[in-house]
Amino acid sequence: MIIYPEIFKNDPVIAAQSTRLGGISPAPYASMNLGMSVNDSKENVIKNRELFFGELGIDLRQLAISRQVHGSSIYEASSPIITEGYDSLITNKPNVFLVISIADCTPVLIYDTKNKAVAAIHAGWRGTAAEIVKHTLQKMKETYGTNGSDCKAYIGACIGYDSFETGEDAAQHFDTAFKRFDMQKQKWFVDLKPANKKQLLDFGVSSENIEVSPYCTVKDEKLFFSHRRDKGVSGRMLVVIGLKG
């Protein structure tokens, strides 16, 4: 099963989010593990990637992918590449497909309909707190002339509000609108989807042009891997966007 954002369905882009279904990996990575950073075999991951990207009509040699570090650095991909240290990728080149890996963090995809540019953003709580979506949009403005009024965005499946239990160390970085304190558990709960949506809205992206996935990677166990739910022994999903050639 592949999730296709509705927001881009009439646009000249390929955009999708994988699920855990449809691959060949054995437990605990069953079955569509697309991540090379876990203890699944490289052969399994390559086959799974061939299955996933093949369904999308994308060749593995067309990918731009970075080893993520939960930071806020942005990479402009003028050609397919494997790099590291970046949690946001942007391009205006056709047939360069931007890829991010997730297992609970928030994926954000952006398409500038006027300037024909795209972004793929990995926004964990650190990236969200560092306003990686805001900085990516600013970088797109500097590089491509992007304006919010011309953009569409997809906020994908990630850890949900009721599942993201955390301490003061993470919660202190978020406005009160995006967190609550549970007196019984003596823990904070943080809501990453609206926190990232606000960055889109503040840049001028209209609410009507933002699609937010209803899924929670923790609760929807049949569909998604979850690093938190599975206590670190988990596969990875990929999220991709690129301009059709």
VENMO-V816066 format. One record per backbone hydrogen bond with DSSP energy under -0.5 kcal/mol. NH is the residue of the N-H (numbers start at 1). CO is the residue of the C=O. E is the energy in kcal/mol with one decimal. If there is no record, write none. Layout:
{{NH,CO,E} {NH,CO,E}}
//
This chain:
{{3,17,-2.9} {4,2,-0.6} {5,3,-0.6} {8,5,-0.8} {9,6,-1.8} {11,8,-2.2} {13,11,-1.9} {14,242,-2.7} {15,13,-0.5} {16,240,-2.0} {17,3,-2.5} {18,238,-2.8} {19,1,-0.9} {20,223,-2.8} {24,31,-0.5} {25,31,-2.5} {29,26,-2.0} {32,20,-2.4} {33,29,-0.5} {33,31,-0.9} {34,32,-0.5} {34,236,-2.4} {38,35,-0.6} {45,41,-2.1} {46,42,-2.6} {47,43,-2.1} {48,44,-2.7} {49,45,-2.8} {50,46,-2.4} {51,47,-2.2} {52,48,-2.8} {53,49,-2.7} {54,50,-1.6} {55,51,-1.7} {56,52,-1.0} {57,53,-0.7} {57,54,-0.8} {58,53,-2.9} {62,59,-2.4} {63,60,-1.1} {64,97,-2.7} {65,63,-0.5} {65,81,-2.7} {66,99,-0.7} {67,83,-2.1} {68,66,-0.8} {75,88,-2.7} {77,75,-0.7} {77,90,-2.9} {78,76,-0.9} {81,63,-1.1} {83,65,-2.6} {83,81,-0.5} {85,67,-3.0} {87,73,-1.6} {88,73,-1.0} {89,120,-2.5} {90,75,-2.4} {91,118,-2.0} {95,243,-3.1} {96,93,-1.1} {97,62,-2.7} {97,95,-0.6} {98,96,-0.7} {98,241,-2.6} {99,64,-2.4} {100,239,-2.4} {102,237,-2.6} {106,123,-2.1} {107,105,-0.5} {108,121,-2.3} {109,154,-2.6} {110,119,-2.2} {111,152,-2.6} {112,117,-3.2} {113,111,-0.9} {113,150,-2.6} {116,112,-1.2} {117,112,-1.0} {118,91,-2.8} {119,110,-2.1} {120,89,-2.4} {121,108,-2.7} {122,87,-3.2} {123,106,-3.3} {123,121,-0.7} {124,122,-0.7} {128,124,-2.9} {129,125,-2.5} {130,126,-1.9} {131,128,-1.5} {132,127,-2.4} {135,131,-2.4} {136,132,-2.0} {137,133,-2.3} {138,134,-2.2} {139,135,-2.2} {140,136,-2.4} {141,137,-2.1} {142,138,-2.4} {143,139,-2.4} {144,140,-3.1} {145,140,-0.8} {145,141,-1.2} {146,140,-1.3} {148,203,-0.7} {150,147,-1.7} {151,148,-1.8} {152,111,-2.1} {153,209,-2.7} {154,109,-2.5} {155,211,-3.1} {156,107,-2.8} {156,154,-0.7} {158,215,-1.1} {159,104,-3.0} {163,160,-1.2} {164,160,-1.6} {165,163,-1.8} {166,188,-3.2} {170,167,-0.8} {171,167,-2.3} {172,168,-2.3} {173,170,-1.6} {174,171,-2.1} {178,175,-2.0} {179,176,-1.2} {180,189,-2.0} {182,180,-0.5} {182,187,-3.2} {183,181,-0.8} {186,182,-2.0} {187,182,-1.2} {188,166,-2.6} {189,180,-2.5} {190,164,-1.7} {191,178,-2.8} {192,190,-0.7} {195,191,-1.0} {196,192,-2.1} {197,193,-2.3} {198,194,-2.3} {199,195,-0.8} {200,196,-1.4} {201,197,-2.7} {202,198,-2.9} {203,199,-1.0} {204,200,-0.5} {204,201,-1.3} {205,200,-2.3} {209,206,-1.5} {210,207,-1.6} {211,153,-2.7} {213,155,-3.3} {213,211,-0.5} {217,158,-1.6} {220,216,-2.6} {221,219,-1.9} {223,220,-1.2} {224,220,-2.0} {227,103,-2.0} {230,226,-2.3} {231,228,-1.5} {232,227,-3.0} {233,230,-1.9} {234,232,-1.1} {237,102,-2.8} {239,100,-2.5} {240,16,-2.6} {241,98,-1.7} {242,14,-1.5} {243,93,-0.5} {244,12,-2.4}}
//
